[in-house]
């Protein structure tokens, strides 16, 4: 799938994939939970519907298979709890 098609998509999984790439274009590397929060904020500002977390996870999986991103399962610290959380660290390739 061509990156131009992903970034110009207006609906479906391809739009969510484009949203993930747009967020990573700003930050280069984020946790999955941070990507989801950024997409929610971006779409709220644009008055667009926010995708479900499961759709973002599917988009990340497909982008990884296409080679646009790398995904690492890691443990990260949490400020809201005493301990750590397992999350996916996603990097724009």
ABEGO torsion letter per residue (X at the ends): XBAAAAAABABEAAAAAAAAAAAAAAAGBBBAAAAAAAAAAAAAAAGBBBBBAAAAAAAAAAAAAAGABBBBBBBBBBAABBEBBBBBBBBBX
